[in-house]
Amino acid sequence: MVLEKVVPVSIALPKSYRDLLRRIALEESLKNPNQQIITTSQLGREILCAFLRERLEGKSKKDA
């Protein structure tokens, strides 16, 4: 991931998606208990950034 200034953004998710993000974050944290705890926000940010990066790369390929 590109190291850029991170700014807060609030989004609303269905409860089921929030619960899923929480569960995945907890599972990842339990896999590596000696490393930094993964939060729901971190996981959501990674997923959203990956999605947007793919969209931008796809758009760039269409423009070329």
Order of alpha helices (4+ residues) and beta strands (2+ residues): alpha-alpha
